[in-house]
Amino acid sequence: MKIIMLGESLSKQGGIVSVEKLILEQAIANLKIQHIPTLVDGSKARKILVFAKASGELFWRLLKKEADLLHIHVSDRGSAFRKAILTLIALGFRKPVVMHAHGAEFETFYSQLPAVIKQWLSWVFSKCDRFIVLSTFWKNYYIENLGLKADRVIVLPNPVKIPSQVPHRINSQQIKFVFLGRIGSRKGAFDLIKAFATLPVEQKTCSKLILAGDGEGAKARQLVESLNSPDCITVLDWVDSEQRDALLAQADIFVLPSYNEGLPMALLEAMSWGLPVITTPVGGIPELVTHSENGLLVNPGDIQQLSSAMQSLIESEKLRLSLGSAARESITHLDVKNYLSSLICIYRSVLGFTEL
């Protein structure tokens, strides 16, 4: 099978790129995937140029019959319009399309569109042969709000590369909380800093909070200074995969108090490292994390509740270890090898292949 995958440049940062890389890293016999970047970091002019180049390359490859199927990764805002245009190009060549929806804020974005744009976007998405979503929550959303056919919407949670071994994390002298992701309001980074700063003195002195990611790092550092917490809170820039794994290996607890999500890769990665997680029941998260079984759930924006959850894990090593062990066990089915098998089944169902 010859697949053309369209999505963000592999040099970018974020969950979509992580998923793209995991797919492309797998060597599968009789499956050829060619990646075309549709978005890069940089100026608006550069982004337009890259998209124009991607559209031209797609047109040329389809003209040369180099693809059996298109796998298109879509988010919200500009991504939705760009991918709709690419879908129209595919339809012009009568090539099947698998659209893969990641946008955590698509619901908000779509609700603010004019009615005629909503209708156009819904029509384009309905022409896709399969529409992959990250959870049942998002499946129901796209069916109910965009009128997609239920049999074409497939729930396929994000994959994760599961470490073969994880640290024991027994008798930690300093409890390390880690946050990974875009630093800003949507992911609850500022709420997390405030919640940590409100911990009782005796708990704050035996713990540390590390935030790493792109976004509003400077604003986060200013908040840390204003709360007189520079000794126990560290704000890093974006880290690569090796640095990420090092942070997760050293961590005792992972925290992601987001306001909206698809199914965050950072959360899956933390759970694969056997970490207890504190997060929020938004997007696909409550389908993965059950309160007090494999993590703790708090309401978005509830700083006191977040602080209390952090205190409970600082105080109880037994709770940390039990939640962490359950977290790792609960995501074993999301191992990237199982994921690739599911993805290939989707490709085959679209193309009518009986053999790979």
C-alpha positions in Angstrom: 0.0 0.0 0.0 1.2 3.5 -0.9 0.1 6.1 1.6 0.7 9.8 1.5 0.6 11.3 5.0 0.0 15.1 5.3 0.6 16.9 8.6 2.9 19.2 10.5 6.6 19.3 9.8 8.5 16.7 11.7 10.8 19.5 12.9 7.9 21.1 14.9 7.0 20.3 18.5 3.8 18.9 19.9 1.5 15.9 20.1 0.6 15.6 16.4 4.2 15.5 15.4 4.9 12.8 18.1 2.1 10.6 16.6 3.4 11.2 13.0 7.0 10.2 14.1 5.8 7.1 15.9 3.9 5.9 12.8 6.8 6.7 10.4 9.4 5.0 12.6 7.7 1.6 12.2 9.0 -0.5 9.4 6.1 -2.5 8.0 6.5 -4.8 5.0 4.5 -3.8 1.9 3.5 -0.5 3.4 5.1 2.7 2.1 4.3 6.0 3.8 5.5 9.3 2.3 5.2 12.3 4.5 4.5 15.8 3.2 4.8 18.7 5.7 1.9 21.2 5.5 3.0 23.5 8.3 6.2 24.8 9.8 7.2 27.3 12.4 8.0 30.8 11.2 6.4 33.8 9.6 2.9 33.8 8.0 4.5 34.1 4.6 6.7 31.1 5.2 3.7 29.1 6.4 1.7 30.0 3.3 4.7 29.1 1.1 5.1 25.7 2.8 1.4 24.9 2.4 1.4 26.0 -1.3 4.4 23.7 -1.8 2.6 20.8 -0.1 -0.4 21.3 -2.2 1.7 21.3 -5.4 3.6 18.2 -4.3 0.4 16.4 -3.5 -1.1 17.3 -6.9 2.0 16.1 -8.7 2.2 12.8 -6.8 -1.4 12.1 -7.4 -1.0 12.9 -11.0 1.9 10.4 -11.2 -0.4 7.8 -9.3 2.0 7.5 -6.4 -0.6 7.1 -3.7 -3.4 4.6 -2.9 -4.7 6.6 0.0 -4.2 9.9 1.9 -3.8 10.0 5.7 -4.4 13.6 6.7 -3.7 14.9 10.3 -6.0 17.8 11.2 -6.3 20.1 14.2 -8.4 23.2 14.5 -8.4 26.8 13.2 -6.1 27.2 10.1 -5.3 23.5 10.1 -9.0 22.6 9.4 -9.1 24.9 6.4 -5.8 23.7 5.0 -6.7 20.1 5.3 -10.1 20.7 3.8 -8.4 22.1 0.7 -6.1 19.1 0.5 -9.1 16.8 0.8 -10.7 18.5 -2.1 -7.6 17.9 -4.2 -7.8 14.2 -3.3 -11.4 14.1 -4.2 -10.6 15.6 -7.6 -8.3 12.6 -8.2 -10.9 10.2 -6.6 -8.4 9.1 -4.0 -9.7 7.9 -0.6 -9.0 10.0 2.5 -8.5 9.0 6.1 -8.8 12.2 8.2 -7.2 12.0 11.6 -8.6 14.6 14.1 -6.4 15.8 16.9 -7.7 19.3 17.7 -8.3 19.9 21.4 -10.1 23.2 20.7 -12.0 22.1 17.6 -15.3 22.4 19.5 -14.7 26.0 20.4 -13.3 26.9 17.0 -16.2 25.3 15.1 -18.9 26.9 17.3 -17.7 30.4 16.4 -17.7 29.8 12.6 -20.4 31.4 10.4 -23.2 28.9 9.4 -22.1 28.8 5.7 -18.5 27.9 6.7 -19.7 25.3 9.1 -21.8 23.7 6.3 -18.8 23.7 3.9 -16.4 22.2 6.5 -18.9 19.6 7.5 -19.5 18.7 3.8 -15.8 18.3 3.2 -15.2 16.2 6.3 -18.2 14.0 5.4 -16.5 13.1 2.1 -13.6 11.4 3.9 -13.7 7.6 3.8 -12.7 7.3 7.4 -12.5 9.9 10.2 -10.2 8.9 13.0 -10.8 10.4 16.5 -9.0 10.0 19.8 -11.9 9.0 22.0 -15.7 8.2 22.2 -16.2 11.8 23.4 -14.9 13.2 20.1 -16.7 10.5 18.0 -20.0 11.6 19.5 -19.1 15.3 19.0 -18.3 14.9 15.3 -21.4 12.8 14.6 -23.7 15.1 16.4 -22.3 18.4 15.3 -20.9 17.8 11.9 -23.3 15.1 10.8 -20.6 12.5 10.0 -21.8 9.0 9.5 -21.2 6.8 12.6 -19.7 3.9 10.6 -17.0 6.2 9.2 -15.9 7.6 12.5 -13.3 5.4 14.1 -12.0 5.7 17.7 -8.2 5.2 17.7 -6.5 6.6 20.8 -3.0 7.9 20.4 -0.1 5.4 20.5 2.8 5.4 23.0 6.2 3.7 23.1 6.2 1.9 26.4 9.6 1.7 28.2 10.7 -1.9 29.0 11.7 -0.9 32.5 10.8 2.0 34.9 12.3 3.2 38.2 11.0 1.8 41.5 10.6 5.3 43.0 10.8 4.1 46.6 11.9 6.3 49.5 12.2 9.4 47.4 14.0 12.1 49.3 12.4 14.9 47.2 9.1 14.4 45.5 9.3 15.7 41.9 6.2 16.9 40.0 6.6 17.2 36.3 4.5 19.0 33.7 5.2 18.6 29.9 3.4 20.4 27.2 2.7 23.9 25.9 3.1 26.3 28.8 0.0 28.5 28.9 -3.5 28.8 30.2 -5.1 26.0 28.1 -2.9 23.3 29.6 -3.4 24.8 33.1 0.3 25.6 33.6 -0.3 28.8 35.5 -2.9 27.0 37.7 -0.3 24.4 38.5 2.3 27.0 39.6 -0.2 28.7 41.8 -1.4 25.3 43.3 2.2 24.3 44.1 2.9 27.7 45.7 0.0 27.2 48.1 1.3 23.9 49.5 2.1 23.9 53.2 5.7 24.9 53.9 6.7 21.4 55.1 5.4 19.8 51.9 6.9 22.4 49.6 10.3 22.0 51.1 10.4 18.3 50.4 9.1 18.6 46.8 9.9 20.2 43.5 7.9 21.2 40.4 9.4 21.1 36.9 7.6 22.5 33.9 9.0 22.0 30.4 7.5 23.1 27.1 7.2 25.8 24.5 4.7 28.7 24.8 4.6 31.2 27.6 7.7 30.2 29.5 8.7 33.8 30.3 5.3 34.5 31.8 5.5 31.3 33.8 8.9 32.3 35.2 7.6 35.8 36.2 4.7 34.1 38.0 7.2 31.9 39.9 9.1 34.9 40.9 6.0 36.8 42.1 5.0 33.8 44.3 8.5 33.7 45.8 9.0 30.1 44.7 12.1 30.1 42.5 13.9 27.5 44.6 11.3 24.8 44.2 9.8 25.6 40.8 11.8 25.3 37.6 10.5 26.3 34.1 12.4 24.8 31.2 12.0 25.3 27.5 10.9 22.5 25.1 12.8 19.3 25.7 13.6 16.6 23.1 12.6 13.0 23.5 15.8 12.0 25.3 15.4 14.9 27.8 11.7 14.1 28.2 12.4 10.5 29.1 15.1 11.6 31.5 12.6 13.9 33.3 9.9 11.2 33.4 12.5 8.7 34.8 13.4 11.2 37.6 9.8 12.2 38.3 7.5 10.9 41.0 4.3 12.5 39.8 3.0 13.9 36.5 0.5 16.8 36.4 -1.5 18.1 33.4 -4.5 20.3 34.6 -5.8 21.1 31.1 -9.0 23.0 30.3 -9.5 21.0 27.0 -7.7 18.1 25.3 -7.9 15.5 22.6 -5.9 12.7 24.1 -2.6 14.3 25.2 0.6 12.4 24.3 2.4 13.8 27.3 -0.1 12.1 29.6 0.2 8.7 27.8 4.0 9.0 28.0 3.9 9.7 31.7 1.6 6.8 32.4 3.9 4.5 30.3 6.7 5.4 32.7 4.6 4.2 35.6 3.9 7.7 37.0 0.8 8.6 39.0 -1.0 11.4 37.2 -3.1 14.3 38.3 -5.2 15.6 35.4 -8.6 16.9 34.5 -11.7 15.1 33.0 -11.7 16.8 29.7 -11.7 15.5 26.1 -10.7 11.8 26.0 -8.9 11.9 29.3 -11.8 10.4 31.5 -11.9 7.4 29.1 -8.3 6.7 30.0 -8.0 7.9 33.7 -10.3 6.7 36.4 -10.2 8.7 39.6 -8.4 6.9 42.4 -7.7 3.9 40.3 -4.9 4.9 37.9 -4.7 8.6 38.6 -6.4 11.6 40.3 -8.9 13.8 38.5 -9.5 17.5 39.4 -11.8 20.1 37.9 -10.1 22.5 35.5 -9.3 25.8 37.2 -9.8 24.5 40.7 -6.5 25.5 42.2 -7.4 24.4 45.7 -8.5 20.9 44.5 -5.3 20.6 42.5 -3.2 21.6 45.5 -5.0 19.0 47.7 -4.4 16.3 45.1 -0.7 17.2 45.1 -0.6 17.1 48.9 -2.2 13.6 49.0 0.5 12.2 46.7 3.3 13.9 48.6 2.0 12.4 51.9 1.4 8.8 50.6 4.2 6.8 48.8 1.8 3.8 48.8 -0.8 5.8 46.8 1.8 7.1 44.4 3.1 3.6 43.7 -0.3 2.0 43.3 -1.6 4.7 41.0 1.6 4.6 39.0 1.6 0.9 38.6 -2.1 0.9 37.5 -1.4 3.8 35.1 1.3 1.8 33.3 -0.9 -1.3 33.1 -3.9 0.6 31.8 -2.1 1.9 28.7 -0.3 -1.3 27.6 -3.0 -1.7 24.8 -1.8 1.6 23.4 1.6 0.3 22.6 2.7 1.6 19.2 2.9 -1.9 17.7 -0.8 -2.6 18.5 -1.6 0.9 17.2 0.0 0.2 13.8 -2.0 -3.0 13.4 -5.2 -1.0 14.0 -4.1 1.7 11.6 -3.3 -0.8 8.9 -6.7 -2.4 9.4 -8.3 1.0 8.7 -6.2 1.4 5.6 -7.2 -2.0 4.3 -10.9 -1.5 5.0 -10.8 1.7 2.9 -8.9 0.1 0.1 -10.5 -3.3 0.2 -7.2 -5.1 0.5 -7.4 -8.7 1.7 -3.7 -9.0 2.3 -0.9 -6.6 3.4 
